[in-house]
Amino acid sequence: MSWAWEYAPDEEYVVDGVPPALVAHVEEKAAELVRAAEALYLDGTSYEGFSPEGGTALVQGGMFVYQAVPRQERVYVLQVTAW
């Protein structure tokens, strides 16, 4: 496997009605989070602890909630909020 990010449960549910510029910022930041998780959990599939706490990330025009799951080598974007 290789680390990646995705919307959960799916893109339509998470970013429906969100301005495209904000979506672009969220996706850039999600890619940064993937690189950080990849460096921290070199082989996520063999990780045996609890998944780390989720977090929030501020981006231009809003914020989003995410969860990293090392065993799945995924960062899930769960909610996007525009302001």
Biopython code that builds the backbone (N, CA, C, O; Angstrom):
import numpy as np
from Bio.PDB.StructureBuilder import StructureBuilder

atoms = [
    (1, "MET", "N", (0.834, -1.190, 0.000)),
    (1, "MET", "CA", (0.000, 0.000, 0.000)),
    (1, "MET", "C", (0.869, 1.240, 0.000)),
    (1, "MET", "O", (2.068, 1.190, 0.277)),
    (2, "SER", "N", (0.258, 2.306, -0.305)),
    (2, "SER", "CA", (0.937, 3.586, -0.284)),
    (2, "SER", "C", (-0.014, 4.624, 0.310)),
    (2, "SER", "O", (-1.218, 4.596, 0.056)),
    (3, "TRP", "N", (0.536, 5.529, 1.093)),
    (3, "TRP", "CA", (-0.284, 6.554, 1.730)),
    (3, "TRP", "C", (-1.001, 7.407, 0.686)),
    (3, "TRP", "O", (-0.450, 7.728, -0.367)),
    (4, "ALA", "N", (-2.234, 7.760, 1.005)),
    (4, "ALA", "CA", (-3.047, 8.626, 0.147)),
    (4, "ALA", "C", (-4.107, 9.272, 1.032)),
    (4, "ALA", "O", (-4.215, 8.960, 2.217)),
    (5, "TRP", "N", (-4.870, 10.158, 0.453)),
    (5, "TRP", "CA", (-5.993, 10.758, 1.177)),
    (5, "TRP", "C", (-7.247, 10.546, 0.348)),
    (5, "TRP", "O", (-7.185, 10.343, -0.865)),
    (6, "GLU", "N", (-8.388, 10.597, 1.029)),
    (6, "GLU", "CA", (-9.660, 10.515, 0.323)),
    (6, "GLU", "C", (-10.759, 11.119, 1.191)),
    (6, "GLU", "O", (-10.599, 11.301, 2.398)),
    (7, "TYR", "N", (-11.863, 11.419, 0.548)),
    (7, "TYR", "CA", (-13.028, 11.923, 1.266)),
    (7, "TYR", "C", (-13.793, 10.745, 1.862)),
    (7, "TYR", "O", (-13.882, 9.681, 1.249)),
    (8, "ALA", "N", (-14.343, 10.939, 3.058)),
    (8, "ALA", "CA", (-15.148, 9.877, 3.668)),
    (8, "ALA", "C", (-16.447, 10.491, 4.171)),
    (8, "ALA", "O", (-16.391, 11.449, 4.941)),
    (9, "PRO", "N", (-17.587, 10.001, 3.785)),
    (9, "PRO", "CA", (-17.780, 8.760, 3.044)),
    (9, "PRO", "C", (-17.492, 8.874, 1.550)),
    (9, "PRO", "O", (-17.085, 7.887, 0.936)),
    (10, "ASP", "N", (-17.690, 10.049, 0.945)),
    (10, "ASP", "CA", (-17.320, 10.240, -0.455)),
    (10, "ASP", "C", (-17.235, 11.741, -0.750)),
    (10, "ASP", "O", (-17.669, 12.571, 0.050)),
    (11, "GLU", "N", (-16.675, 12.067, -1.897)),
    (11, "GLU", "CA", (-16.452, 13.468, -2.261)),
    (11, "GLU", "C", (-17.754, 14.264, -2.321)),
    (11, "GLU", "O", (-17.817, 15.385, -1.815)),
    (12, "GLU", "N", (-18.777, 13.704, -2.926)),
    (12, "GLU", "CA", (-20.040, 14.427, -3.070)),
    (12, "GLU", "C", (-20.613, 14.817, -1.706)),
    (12, "GLU", "O", (-21.094, 15.936, -1.532)),
    (13, "TYR", "N", (-20.564, 13.913, -0.756)),
    (13, "TYR", "CA", (-21.115, 14.178, 0.567)),
    (13, "TYR", "C", (-20.311, 15.254, 1.305)),
    (13, "TYR", "O", (-20.893, 16.118, 1.962)),
    (14, "VAL", "N", (-18.996, 15.208, 1.202)),
    (14, "VAL", "CA", (-18.135, 16.094, 1.993)),
    (14, "VAL", "C", (-18.043, 17.498, 1.411)),
    (14, "VAL", "O", (-18.042, 18.470, 2.167)),
    (15, "VAL", "N", (-17.967, 17.632, 0.104)),
    (15, "VAL", "CA", (-17.730, 18.961, -0.475)),
    (15, "VAL", "C", (-18.894, 19.505, -1.292)),
    (15, "VAL", "O", (-18.724, 20.476, -2.029)),
    (16, "ASP", "N", (-20.052, 18.910, -1.178)),
    (16, "ASP", "CA", (-21.214, 19.404, -1.910)),
    (16, "ASP", "C", (-21.520, 20.840, -1.486)),
    (16, "ASP", "O", (-21.745, 21.110, -0.306)),
    (17, "GLY", "N", (-21.528, 21.746, -2.439)),
    (17, "GLY", "CA", (-21.833, 23.151, -2.169)),
    (17, "GLY", "C", (-20.660, 23.984, -1.703)),
    (17, "GLY", "O", (-20.817, 25.183, -1.472)),
    (18, "VAL", "N", (-19.485, 23.384, -1.558)),
    (18, "VAL", "CA", (-18.297, 24.111, -1.123)),
    (18, "VAL", "C", (-17.667, 24.786, -2.346)),
    (18, "VAL", "O", (-17.575, 24.169, -3.407)),
    (19, "PRO", "N", (-17.232, 26.049, -2.212)),
    (19, "PRO", "CA", (-16.610, 26.729, -3.351)),
    (19, "PRO", "C", (-15.384, 25.963, -3.883)),
    (19, "PRO", "O", (-14.594, 25.440, -3.097)),
    (20, "PRO", "N", (-15.229, 25.898, -5.197)),
    (20, "PRO", "CA", (-14.111, 25.164, -5.790)),
    (20, "PRO", "C", (-12.742, 25.622, -5.294)),
    (20, "PRO", "O", (-11.835, 24.802, -5.154)),
    (21, "ALA", "N", (-12.578, 26.911, -5.028)),
    (21, "ALA", "CA", (-11.280, 27.396, -4.535)),
    (21, "ALA", "C", (-10.965, 26.784, -3.177)),
    (21, "ALA", "O", (-9.820, 26.422, -2.908)),
    (22, "LEU", "N", (-11.973, 26.668, -2.323)),
    (22, "LEU", "CA", (-11.761, 26.053, -1.014)),
    (22, "LEU", "C", (-11.433, 24.575, -1.160)),
    (22, "LEU", "O", (-10.559, 24.061, -0.461)),
    (23, "VAL", "N", (-12.118, 23.894, -2.051)),
    (23, "VAL", "CA", (-11.828, 22.477, -2.295)),
    (23, "VAL", "C", (-10.364, 22.308, -2.710)),
    (23, "VAL", "O", (-9.694, 21.382, -2.251)),
    (24, "ALA", "N", (-9.872, 23.182, -3.561)),
    (24, "ALA", "CA", (-8.471, 23.108, -4.003)),
    (24, "ALA", "C", (-7.519, 23.277, -2.814)),
    (24, "ALA", "O", (-6.521, 22.562, -2.713)),
    (25, "HIS", "N", (-7.821, 24.214, -1.919)),
    (25, "HIS", "CA", (-6.979, 24.422, -0.734)),
    (25, "HIS", "C", (-7.028, 23.202, 0.191)),
    (25, "HIS", "O", (-6.006, 22.800, 0.747)),
    (26, "VAL", "N", (-8.198, 22.625, 0.350)),
    (26, "VAL", "CA", (-8.341, 21.434, 1.187)),
    (26, "VAL", "C", (-7.509, 20.294, 0.608)),
    (26, "VAL", "O", (-6.811, 19.599, 1.347)),
    (27, "GLU", "N", (-7.577, 20.102, -0.684)),
    (27, "GLU", "CA", (-6.839, 19.004, -1.314)),
    (27, "GLU", "C", (-5.333, 19.198, -1.229)),
    (27, "GLU", "O", (-4.594, 18.226, -1.076)),
    (28, "GLU", "N", (-4.868, 20.438, -1.325)),
    (28, "GLU", "CA", (-3.434, 20.716, -1.158)),
    (28, "GLU", "C", (-2.984, 20.382, 0.263)),
    (28, "GLU", "O", (-1.954, 19.739, 0.463)),
    (29, "LYS", "N", (-3.766, 20.826, 1.243)),
    (29, "LYS", "CA", (-3.416, 20.574, 2.634)),
    (29, "LYS", "C", (-3.514, 19.085, 2.963)),
    (29, "LYS", "O", (-2.698, 18.568, 3.727)),
    (30, "ALA", "N", (-4.493, 18.397, 2.402)),
    (30, "ALA", "CA", (-4.617, 16.955, 2.619)),
    (30, "ALA", "C", (-3.380, 16.228, 2.089)),
    (30, "ALA", "O", (-2.912, 15.271, 2.706)),
    (31, "ALA", "N", (-2.857, 16.671, 0.962)),
    (31, "ALA", "CA", (-1.638, 16.077, 0.411)),
    (31, "ALA", "C", (-0.452, 16.311, 1.345)),
    (31, "ALA", "O", (0.404, 15.438, 1.482)),
    (32, "GLU", "N", (-0.391, 17.475, 1.985)),
    (32, "GLU", "CA", (0.663, 17.741, 2.972)),
    (32, "GLU", "C", (0.525, 16.799, 4.163)),
    (32, "GLU", "O", (1.520, 16.269, 4.659)),
    (33, "LEU", "N", (-0.699, 16.592, 4.618)),
    (33, "LEU", "CA", (-0.930, 15.687, 5.743)),
    (33, "LEU", "C", (-0.520, 14.261, 5.402)),
    (33, "LEU", "O", (-0.009, 13.538, 6.258)),
    (34, "VAL", "N", (-0.739, 13.860, 4.173)),
    (34, "VAL", "CA", (-0.318, 12.531, 3.728)),
    (34, "VAL", "C", (1.197, 12.411, 3.799)),
    (34, "VAL", "O", (1.716, 11.405, 4.282)),
    (35, "ARG", "N", (1.911, 13.423, 3.324)),
    (35, "ARG", "CA", (3.378, 13.378, 3.369)),
    (35, "ARG", "C", (3.881, 13.304, 4.808)),
    (35, "ARG", "O", (4.841, 12.588, 5.093)),
    (36, "ALA", "N", (3.246, 14.032, 5.706)),
    (36, "ALA", "CA", (3.634, 14.000, 7.118)),
    (36, "ALA", "C", (3.355, 12.625, 7.728)),
    (36, "ALA", "O", (4.200, 12.084, 8.442)),
    (37, "ALA", "N", (2.192, 12.062, 7.456)),
    (37, "ALA", "CA", (1.851, 10.743, 7.995)),
    (37, "ALA", "C", (2.778, 9.671, 7.436)),
    (37, "ALA", "O", (3.174, 8.748, 8.149)),
    (38, "GLU", "N", (3.115, 9.796, 6.178)),
    (38, "GLU", "CA", (4.011, 8.844, 5.531)),
    (38, "GLU", "C", (5.380, 8.853, 6.199)),
    (38, "GLU", "O", (6.005, 7.804, 6.359)),
    (39, "ALA", "N", (5.846, 10.039, 6.590)),
    (39, "ALA", "CA", (7.141, 10.149, 7.260)),
    (39, "ALA", "C", (7.070, 9.621, 8.694)),
    (39, "ALA", "O", (8.034, 9.037, 9.188)),
    (40, "LEU", "N", (5.948, 9.823, 9.352)),
    (40, "LEU", "CA", (5.793, 9.397, 10.745)),
    (40, "LEU", "C", (5.550, 7.900, 10.860)),
    (40, "LEU", "O", (6.077, 7.252, 11.765)),
    (41, "TYR", "N", (4.764, 7.351, 9.958)),
    (41, "TYR", "CA", (4.426, 5.921, 9.973)),
    (41, "TYR", "C", (4.998, 5.285, 8.715)),
    (41, "TYR", "O", (4.295, 5.130, 7.717)),
    (42, "LEU", "N", (6.275, 4.916, 8.763)),
    (42, "LEU", "CA", (6.953, 4.423, 7.568)),
    (42, "LEU", "C", (6.277, 3.186, 6.978)),
    (42, "LEU", "O", (6.179, 3.056, 5.758)),
    (43, "ASP", "N", (5.817, 2.290, 7.826)),
    (43, "ASP", "CA", (5.055, 1.136, 7.352)),
    (43, "ASP", "C", (3.754, 1.099, 8.129)),
    (43, "ASP", "O", (3.625, 0.377, 9.117)),
    (44, "GLY", "N", (2.806, 1.875, 7.677)),
    (44, "GLY", "CA", (1.540, 1.998, 8.383)),
    (44, "GLY", "C", (0.786, 0.693, 8.518)),
    (44, "GLY", "O", (0.066, 0.492, 9.496)),
    (45, "THR", "N", (0.939, -0.201, 7.549)),
    (45, "THR", "CA", (0.181, -1.453, 7.582)),
    (45, "THR", "C", (0.575, -2.325, 8.765)),
    (45, "THR", "O", (-0.207, -3.181, 9.177)),
    (46, "SER", "N", (1.758, -2.133, 9.319)),
    (46, "SER", "CA", (2.174, -2.930, 10.471)),
    (46, "SER", "C", (1.977, -2.183, 11.794)),
    (46, "SER", "O", (2.369, -2.683, 12.849)),
    (47, "TYR", "N", (1.381, -1.003, 11.747)),
    (47, "TYR", "CA", (1.136, -0.204, 12.946)),
    (47, "TYR", "C", (0.156, -0.942, 13.850)),
    (47, "TYR", "O", (-0.867, -1.441, 13.382)),
    (48, "GLU", "N", (0.473, -1.014, 15.172)),
    (48, "GLU", "CA", (-0.352, -1.787, 16.089)),
    (48, "GLU", "C", (-1.057, -0.958, 17.147)),
    (48, "GLU", "O", (-1.869, -1.499, 17.897)),
    (49, "GLY", "N", (-0.780, 0.314, 17.235)),
    (49, "GLY", "CA", (-1.408, 1.139, 18.259)),
    (49, "GLY", "C", (-2.766, 1.652, 17.824)),
    (49, "GLY", "O", (-3.276, 1.306, 16.758)),
    (50, "PHE", "N", (-3.341, 2.495, 18.686)),
    (50, "PHE", "CA", (-4.580, 3.160, 18.332)),
    (50, "PHE", "C", (-4.303, 4.166, 17.226)),
    (50, "PHE", "O", (-3.199, 4.703, 17.134)),
    (51, "SER", "N", (-5.290, 4.419, 16.397)),
    (51, "SER", "CA", (-5.134, 5.471, 15.397)),
    (51, "SER", "C", (-4.996, 6.801, 16.125)),
    (51, "SER", "O", (-5.626, 7.006, 17.162)),
    (52, "PRO", "N", (-4.185, 7.697, 15.598)),
    (52, "PRO", "CA", (-4.028, 8.997, 16.247)),
    (52, "PRO", "C", (-5.343, 9.775, 16.236)),
    (52, "PRO", "O", (-6.230, 9.515, 15.423)),
    (53, "GLU", "N", (-5.446, 10.733, 17.155)),
    (53, "GLU", "CA", (-6.643, 11.575, 17.167)),
    (53, "GLU", "C", (-6.764, 12.306, 15.843)),
    (53, "GLU", "O", (-5.764, 12.658, 15.216)),
    (54, "GLY", "N", (-7.982, 12.525, 15.434)),
    (54, "GLY", "CA", (-8.212, 13.324, 14.238)),
    (54, "GLY", "C", (-7.863, 14.775, 14.531)),
    (54, "GLY", "O", (-7.458, 15.117, 15.642)),
    (55, "GLY", "N", (-8.021, 15.603, 13.543)),
    (55, "GLY", "CA", (-7.684, 16.998, 13.737)),
    (55, "GLY", "C", (-8.470, 17.901, 12.819)),
    (55, "GLY", "O", (-9.286, 17.458, 12.011)),
    (56, "THR", "N", (-8.198, 19.179, 12.969)),
    (56, "THR", "CA", (-8.761, 20.177, 12.076)),
    (56, "THR", "C", (-7.612, 20.920, 11.430)),
    (56, "THR", "O", (-6.555, 21.106, 12.035)),
    (57, "ALA", "N", (-7.824, 21.335, 10.222)),
    (57, "ALA", "CA", (-6.822, 22.102, 9.499)),
    (57, "ALA", "C", (-7.477, 23.350, 8.931)),
    (57, "ALA", "O", (-8.535, 23.292, 8.305)),
    (58, "LEU", "N", (-6.827, 24.470, 9.164)),
    (58, "LEU", "CA", (-7.308, 25.733, 8.609)),
    (58, "LEU", "C", (-6.683, 25.954, 7.245)),
    (58, "LEU", "O", (-5.481, 25.764, 7.059)),
    (59, "VAL", "N", (-7.506, 26.354, 6.300)),
    (59, "VAL", "CA", (-7.037, 26.698, 4.962)),
    (59, "VAL", "C", (-7.711, 27.999, 4.561)),
    (59, "VAL", "O", (-8.670, 28.437, 5.197)),
    (60, "GLN", "N", (-7.208, 28.602, 3.516)),
    (60, "GLN", "CA", (-7.797, 29.848, 3.054)),
    (60, "GLN", "C", (-9.271, 29.644, 2.710)),
    (60, "GLN", "O", (-9.603, 28.828, 1.849)),
    (61, "GLY", "N", (-10.140, 30.373, 3.371)),
    (61, "GLY", "CA", (-11.569, 30.306, 3.090)),
    (61, "GLY", "C", (-12.350, 29.317, 3.929)),
    (61, "GLY", "O", (-13.566, 29.205, 3.773)),
    (62, "GLY", "N", (-11.671, 28.586, 4.830)),
    (62, "GLY", "CA", (-12.408, 27.629, 5.644)),
    (62, "GLY", "C", (-11.507, 26.703, 6.435)),
    (62, "GLY", "O", (-10.359, 27.023, 6.742)),
    (63, "MET", "N", (-12.057, 25.560, 6.749)),
    (63, "MET", "CA", (-11.341, 24.551, 7.523)),
    (63, "MET", "C", (-11.886, 23.171, 7.174)),
    (63, "MET", "O", (-12.932, 23.045, 6.536)),
    (64, "PHE", "N", (-11.159, 22.138, 7.602)),
    (64, "PHE", "CA", (-11.677, 20.792, 7.416)),
    (64, "PHE", "C", (-11.253, 19.896, 8.565)),
    (64, "PHE", "O", (-10.261, 20.144, 9.250)),
    (65, "VAL", "N", (-12.036, 18.852, 8.749)),
    (65, "VAL", "CA", (-11.788, 17.853, 9.776)),
    (65, "VAL", "C", (-11.240, 16.614, 9.079)),
    (65, "VAL", "O", (-11.737, 16.214, 8.026)),
    (66, "TYR", "N", (-10.203, 16.004, 9.678)),
    (66, "TYR", "CA", (-9.588, 14.835, 9.060)),
    (66, "TYR", "C", (-9.244, 13.785, 10.111)),
    (66, "TYR", "O", (-9.213, 14.067, 11.309)),
    (67, "GLN", "N", (-8.990, 12.585, 9.642)),
    (67, "GLN", "CA", (-8.566, 11.478, 10.485)),
    (67, "GLN", "C", (-7.517, 10.679, 9.730)),
    (67, "GLN", "O", (-7.741, 10.287, 8.585)),
    (68, "ALA", "N", (-6.369, 10.432, 10.361)),
    (68, "ALA", "CA", (-5.341, 9.577, 9.776)),
    (68, "ALA", "C", (-5.509, 8.172, 10.343)),
    (68, "ALA", "O", (-5.679, 8.002, 11.550)),
    (69, "VAL", "N", (-5.462, 7.178, 9.481)),
    (69, "VAL", "CA", (-5.581, 5.782, 9.895)),
    (69, "VAL", "C", (-4.346, 5.037, 9.375)),
    (69, "VAL", "O", (-4.313, 4.621, 8.217)),
    (70, "PRO", "N", (-3.333, 4.871, 10.233)),
    (70, "PRO", "CA", (-2.070, 4.268, 9.778)),
    (70, "PRO", "C", (-2.217, 2.884, 9.149)),
    (70, "PRO", "O", (-1.586, 2.609, 8.128)),
    (71, "ARG", "N", (-3.031, 2.013, 9.729)),
    (71, "ARG", "CA", (-3.150, 0.647, 9.191)),
    (71, "ARG", "C", (-3.696, 0.627, 7.771)),
    (71, "ARG", "O", (-3.406, -0.290, 7.003)),
    (72, "GLN", "N", (-4.477, 1.625, 7.424)),
    (72, "GLN", "CA", (-5.009, 1.719, 6.062)),
    (72, "GLN", "C", (-4.165, 2.649, 5.195)),
    (72, "GLN", "O", (-4.399, 2.773, 3.993)),
    (73, "GLU", "N", (-3.180, 3.301, 5.815)),
    (73, "GLU", "CA", (-2.339, 4.294, 5.140)),
    (73, "GLU", "C", (-3.190, 5.321, 4.408)),
    (73, "GLU", "O", (-2.993, 5.594, 3.224)),
    (74, "ARG", "N", (-4.147, 5.883, 5.151)),
    (74, "ARG", "CA", (-5.057, 6.869, 4.592)),
    (74, "ARG", "C", (-5.260, 8.037, 5.534)),
    (74, "ARG", "O", (-5.255, 7.890, 6.756)),
    (75, "VAL", "N", (-5.437, 9.192, 4.937)),
    (75, "VAL", "CA", (-5.911, 10.371, 5.646)),
    (75, "VAL", "C", (-7.292, 10.629, 5.072)),
    (75, "VAL", "O", (-7.438, 10.858, 3.871)),
    (76, "TYR", "N", (-8.298, 10.593, 5.921)),
    (76, "TYR", "CA", (-9.674, 10.793, 5.491)),
    (76, "TYR", "C", (-10.110, 12.224, 5.790)),
    (76, "TYR", "O", (-9.979, 12.700, 6.918)),
    (77, "VAL", "N", (-10.618, 12.891, 4.791)),
    (77, "VAL", "CA", (-11.218, 14.224, 4.961)),
    (77, "VAL", "C", (-12.694, 13.977, 5.226)),
    (77, "VAL", "O", (-13.410, 13.441, 4.381)),
    (78, "LEU", "N", (-13.140, 14.381, 6.422)),
    (78, "LEU", "CA", (-14.483, 14.030, 6.886)),
    (78, "LEU", "C", (-15.504, 15.143, 6.722)),
    (78, "LEU", "O", (-16.680, 14.873, 6.478)),
    (79, "GLN", "N", (-15.068, 16.394, 6.854)),
    (79, "GLN", "CA", (-15.996, 17.520, 6.804)),
    (79, "GLN", "C", (-15.242, 18.771, 6.364)),
    (79, "GLN", "O", (-14.113, 19.007, 6.794)),
    (80, "VAL", "N", (-15.862, 19.556, 5.519)),
    (80, "VAL", "CA", (-15.285, 20.817, 5.064)),
    (80, "VAL", "C", (-16.274, 21.929, 5.407)),
    (80, "VAL", "O", (-17.470, 21.822, 5.136)),
    (81, "THR", "N", (-15.752, 22.995, 6.006)),
    (81, "THR", "CA", (-16.578, 24.132, 6.374)),
    (81, "THR", "C", (-16.021, 25.399, 5.756)),
    (81, "THR", "O", (-14.845, 25.716, 5.932)),
    (82, "ALA", "N", (-16.853, 26.117, 5.040)),
    (82, "ALA", "CA", (-16.445, 27.396, 4.423)),
    (82, "ALA", "C", (-16.852, 28.535, 5.330)),
    (82, "ALA", "O", (-17.831, 28.427, 6.069)),
    (83, "TRP", "N", (-16.097, 29.640, 5.279)),
    (83, "TRP", "CA", (-16.515, 30.859, 5.958)),
    (83, "TRP", "C", (-16.251, 32.057, 5.132)),
    (83, "TRP", "O", (-16.543, 33.175, 5.555)),
]
sb = StructureBuilder()
sb.init_structure("model")
sb.init_model(0)
sb.init_chain("A")
sb.init_seg("    ")
for serial, (resi, resn, name, xyz) in enumerate(atoms, 1):
    if name == "N":
        sb.init_residue(resn, " ", resi, " ")
    sb.init_atom(name, np.array(xyz, "f"), 0.0, 1.0, " ", f" {name:<3s}", serial, name[0])
structure = sb.get_structure()
